[in-house]
């Protein structure tokens, strides 16, 4: 059978021939793509194959054998775009059937979640509408309206396609849930309520029939087929942003949020005790004037989950947990059942942690980059720091996660500074480039190419032939 016929047969598989970057951060969220030589330097004037102007959006590109998919927005309308992989030409652009505008952080975006593909079709999520699926030629396959959502900073988790289903984490301040729909019809296969969760933004990964989903204060492993909860780990921070990565049977995850460092933690009284001592009007709630100033939340609206101006028992419990939550990079031994917090956490590290970027596990080295351009390499087995240093030209904020291939690690700062490392525990900066505008999206890598989305365009980089 010819190679062309073989590729045609697997176009509906999770990973198509010649296209390995079909979800946020590539294969199972790892951020790694091997197999071809990659450029040592990238920037707006170095190793550019093509450049295509795009509407605004912060979703990352996903790549199949012949397509690149992205989302964007323009004049209040939401769009899914397909580009020709070889030339960068926009093949089609489809407007979402709805474009509800929801509250979100100024750093979030109406087109923040990254698409997912099964190699032939594309699946997109807009907080302003819900889930949509198109075929490779832009024909709508199905639509699934969702929301409105009660996420203080707006939605950002990306869909994941696996085992004939599309998974979407809808963590929000009221009625958080995890949804699995049939990838061919968009109809619900199962839905699991997550009432203990509030707003978070992490995209799941898959491991041996389990969907692994970080959330507020804890991480859960669910059965992919049924949605049954298999295991949990306590001790995460209250607002998770980055995604986990897996090496062998070990999961690595980083969670950071304001107030979660050791010096900032505060033990607050239980709600009943607060009411007994501070509920002056005896209405069973806490107002701003009833909470002592040294305990008053700096962001009242974030703690007031139902936005009624008062803190009830759930609001106060969330605030209490937040003030004692722990920022940490951690390693978890997978395979347990039930609450495995005390038995399966291999190590925790709580210094100089990233905010948004995920950790990168590449060739037996764990990489972390945080705001200020602080770069660290850790031993995956122990969490021991091997090297810490500043990226010389990258003293900036970081929102894109690091990616790697061909022995190189790529990091892009918010202002568009690209640092290319020679990978290894004792990493070094091989080259620095400039995109000339802001970058929030995580790059994609496949077949010797690196794709970078800036605030106005998508670039394709490769080693000149």
RODREN-567777 format. One line per 5 residues: number of its first residue (from 1); their letters; for each residue x, y, z of C-alpha. Coordinates in steps of 0.1 Angstrom, whole numbers. Example, Ala and Ser with C-alpha at 12.3 -4.5 7.8 and 13.67 -1.06 7.14 Angstrom:
% residues 2
1) as) 123 -45 78 | 137 -11 71;
% end
This chain:
% residues 465
1) xxxxx) 0 0 0 | 14 35 -9 | 24 60 17 | -3 84 4 | -30 57 10;
6) xxxxx) -17 49 44 | -18 86 54 | -54 89 40 | -64 60 63 | -51 76 94;
11) xxxxx) -63 111 88 | -90 106 114 | -66 93 140 | -54 114 169 | -22 122 151;
16) xxxxx) -20 123 113 | 10 114 91 | 33 144 90 | 14 164 116 | 22 158 152;
21) xxxxx) 12 191 169 | -26 187 170 | -34 202 204 | -22 229 228 | 15 223 233;
26) xxxxx) 17 194 209 | 18 156 216 | -1 151 249 | 8 187 259 | 45 178 262;
31) xxxxx) 59 207 242 | 84 184 225 | 87 174 188 | 118 154 176 | 129 140 143;
36) xxxxx) 141 170 122 | 167 197 123 | 154 230 137 | 167 265 132 | 192 278 157;
41) xxxxx) 179 313 156 | 144 326 150 | 131 362 148 | 113 385 124 | 143 387 102;
46) xxxxx) 160 352 107 | 150 319 90 | 115 331 80 | 98 308 55 | 66 328 54;
51) xxxxx) 45 353 74 | 7 356 73 | -13 385 88 | -40 374 113 | -68 389 133;
56) xxxxx) -63 394 170 | -62 363 192 | -40 345 217 | -47 309 208 | -17 288 198;
61) xxxxx) -13 272 163 | -20 235 158 | -6 216 129 | -18 187 108 | -3 171 76;
66) xxxxx) -14 200 54 | -32 225 76 | -26 250 104 | -56 259 126 | -60 290 147;
71) xxxxx) -88 312 162 | -91 349 163 | -115 378 167 | -123 410 148 | -149 437 154;
76) xxxxx) -165 417 181 | -168 385 160 | -151 352 166 | -134 332 138 | -117 299 131;
81) xxxxx) -90 300 105 | -73 273 84 | -40 280 67 | -21 260 41 | 9 246 60;
86) xxxxx) 33 249 31 | 26 285 20 | 7 301 50 | -21 311 27 | -55 314 45;
91) xxxxx) -77 287 30 | -109 295 49 | -122 316 77 | -155 307 95 | -174 330 119;
96) xxxxx) -188 315 151 | -226 314 153 | -225 335 185 | -201 360 200 | -212 367 236;
101) xxxxx) -188 390 253 | -179 378 288 | -159 393 317 | -122 384 315 | -88 396 326;
106) xxxxx) -72 422 304 | -44 397 296 | -70 371 285 | -86 371 251 | -118 363 233;
111) xxxxx) -98 337 213 | -75 324 240 | -82 286 240 | -62 267 214 | -80 244 188;
116) xxxxx) -75 207 187 | -75 184 157 | -79 147 150 | -58 152 118 | -87 157 96;
121) xxxxx) -112 179 115 | -108 208 139 | -125 214 173 | -126 249 187 | -139 265 220;
126) xxxxx) -149 301 224 | -161 312 258 | -184 336 239 | -202 306 222 | -191 271 231;
131) xxxxx) -177 242 211 | -176 240 173 | -162 214 148 | -153 219 112 | -139 195 86;
136) xxxxx) -107 203 68 | -125 223 41 | -143 245 66 | -177 228 66 | -194 229 100;
141) xxxxx) -198 194 114 | -216 203 146 | -220 231 172 | -225 229 209 | -235 262 227;
146) xxxxx) -221 264 262 | -222 291 289 | -225 318 300 | -195 312 323 | -187 326 357;
151) xxxxx) -150 327 355 | -135 358 372 | -107 361 346 | -125 345 316 | -121 310 302;
156) xxxxx) -88 297 288 | -86 259 290 | -83 243 255 | -102 212 242 | -85 178 240;
161) xxxxx) -94 151 215 | -88 115 226 | -106 81 223 | -134 94 201 | -143 122 225;
166) xxxxx) -136 160 229 | -129 169 265 | -133 204 279 | -126 216 314 | -152 243 324;
171) xxxxx) -138 253 358 | -156 285 370 | -167 301 402 | -202 286 401 | -211 251 388;
176) xxxxx) -177 240 375 | -177 208 354 | -158 186 331 | -174 177 297 | -169 149 273;
181) xxxxx) -187 150 239 | -187 126 210 | -162 140 185 | -185 131 155 | -217 146 169;
186) xxxxx) -209 170 197 | -234 152 219 | -227 146 256 | -210 113 264 | -206 122 301;
191) xxxxx) -204 152 323 | -188 154 358 | -196 182 382 | -166 198 400 | -184 218 428;
196) xxxxx) -152 221 448 | -134 239 420 | -134 276 411 | -118 294 382 | -87 278 367;
201) xxxxx) -72 275 332 | -52 243 328 | -56 220 298 | -57 182 307 | -33 154 296;
206) xxxxx) -40 117 290 | -22 87 306 | -32 51 302 | -69 56 299 | -70 85 324;
211) xxxxx) -77 122 318 | -56 141 343 | -71 175 352 | -55 200 376 | -79 224 394;
216) xxxxx) -82 246 425 | -62 231 453 | -62 195 439 | -55 174 408 | -79 146 397;
221) xxxxx) -76 116 374 | -107 105 356 | -116 74 337 | -117 85 300 | -146 62 291;
226) xxxxx) -169 69 320 | -158 101 338 | -154 82 371 | -130 98 395 | -100 75 400;
231) xxxxx) -75 94 422 | -68 129 436 | -38 149 449 | -43 177 474 | -20 207 478;
236) xxxxx) -21 226 446 | -25 264 445 | -59 280 441 | -56 292 405 | -39 268 382;
241) xxxxx) -28 281 347 | -2 258 333 | -7 222 321 | 10 190 334 | 35 170 315;
246) xxxxx) 43 133 317 | 75 113 316 | 72 76 319 | 50 70 349 | 57 104 365;
251) xxxxx) 36 136 362 | 52 170 366 | 32 201 372 | 37 237 382 | 12 259 400;
256) xxxxx) 17 295 411 | -8 322 421 | -5 354 442 | -5 347 480 | 6 311 477;
261) xxxxx) 43 316 487 | 52 306 523 | 56 342 535 | 22 352 523 | 0 325 538;
266) xxxxx) -25 333 565 | -46 310 587 | -82 323 588 | -109 312 612 | -138 289 600;
271) xxxxx) -169 306 587 | -190 298 619 | -163 314 640 | -162 345 618 | -200 349 620;
276) xxxxx) -199 345 658 | -173 372 662 | -179 396 633 | -214 393 618 | -227 425 633;
281) xxxxx) -261 425 615 | -267 388 621 | -276 381 585 | -254 350 583 | -231 367 558;
286) xxxxx) -199 388 559 | -198 423 544 | -167 443 537 | -172 463 569 | -175 431 590;
291) xxxxx) -142 415 580 | -112 428 600 | -89 450 578 | -59 426 582 | -80 398 568;
296) xxxxx) -99 417 542 | -94 403 507 | -75 426 483 | -98 415 455 | -132 412 471;
301) xxxxx) -150 406 438 | -128 375 432 | -138 360 465 | -175 369 461 | -183 340 438;
306) xxxxx) -219 348 432 | -213 386 431 | -240 395 457 | -216 419 476 | -213 395 506;
311) xxxxx) -193 365 515 | -212 333 523 | -199 300 536 | -186 288 502 | -170 322 495;
316) xxxxx) -152 323 528 | -141 286 525 | -126 295 491 | -109 325 505 | -95 305 535;
321) xxxxx) -81 278 511 | -66 305 489 | -47 321 518 | -32 287 528 | -27 273 493;
326) xxxxx) 8 263 482 | 27 273 451 | 49 245 439 | 64 225 411 | 58 189 419;
331) xxxxx) 63 153 407 | 36 127 412 | 40 89 407 | 10 78 387 | -10 47 391;
336) xxxxx) -26 51 425 | -63 51 435 | -82 73 459 | -64 102 477 | -27 96 469;
341) xxxxx) -14 129 483 | 6 112 511 | 18 83 491 | 26 94 455 | 40 129 456;
346) xxxxx) 77 123 449 | 89 158 456 | 79 195 458 | 99 226 449 | 86 261 458;
351) xxxxx) 112 286 448 | 113 310 418 | 83 294 401 | 67 303 368 | 32 319 367;
356) xxxxx) 17 309 334 | 43 289 314 | 42 251 319 | 72 231 328 | 91 214 300;
361) xxxxx) 105 179 304 | 131 173 276 | 158 147 274 | 157 140 311 | 159 176 322;
366) xxxxx) 131 197 337 | 130 233 326 | 112 262 343 | 110 299 331 | 95 326 352;
371) xxxxx) 89 364 348 | 122 383 348 | 137 358 325 | 148 335 353 | 156 301 338;
376) xxxxx) 161 269 359 | 169 233 351 | 159 206 377 | 166 169 380 | 133 151 372;
381) xxxxx) 140 123 397 | 147 146 427 | 136 182 420 | 172 193 427 | 182 225 409;
386) xxxxx) 211 220 386 | 214 255 371 | 196 288 376 | 203 320 356 | 188 349 338;
391) xxxxx) 183 349 300 | 206 378 291 | 182 396 267 | 149 381 281 | 143 401 312;
396) xxxxx) 106 403 307 | 72 386 314 | 65 351 301 | 31 337 290 | 41 313 262;
401) xxxxx) 53 279 275 | 87 266 265 | 89 240 236 | 118 218 224 | 132 197 197;
406) xxxxx) 166 189 180 | 184 195 212 | 171 231 214 | 147 248 238 | 127 278 226;
411) xxxxx) 115 305 249 | 96 336 239 | 89 366 262 | 58 388 261 | 76 415 242;
416) xxxxx) 87 390 216 | 123 382 226 | 132 347 215 | 159 328 235 | 171 296 220;
421) xxxxx) 189 273 244 | 214 245 238 | 195 220 259 | 209 201 289 | 211 204 326;
426) xxxxx) 238 230 322 | 219 248 294 | 234 278 276 | 219 305 254 | 227 297 218;
431) xxxxx) 210 327 201 | 185 355 207 | 160 369 183 | 133 395 182 | 97 392 169;
436) xxxxx) 92 430 172 | 57 426 188 | 39 409 217 | 38 371 219 | 14 352 242;
441) xxxxx) 8 321 222 | 30 289 226 | 49 280 195 | 42 248 175 | 69 225 161;
446) xxxxx) 68 198 135 | 89 185 106 | 117 209 110 | 95 240 113 | 87 263 142;
451) xxxxx) 55 284 140 | 52 315 162 | 20 336 166 | 25 373 174 | -1 399 181;
456) xxxxx) -7 404 143 | 8 375 124 | 18 338 122 | 54 331 112 | 69 299 99;
461) xxxxx) 106 293 106 | 129 266 93 | 166 259 84 | 172 273 49 | 175 245 23;
% end
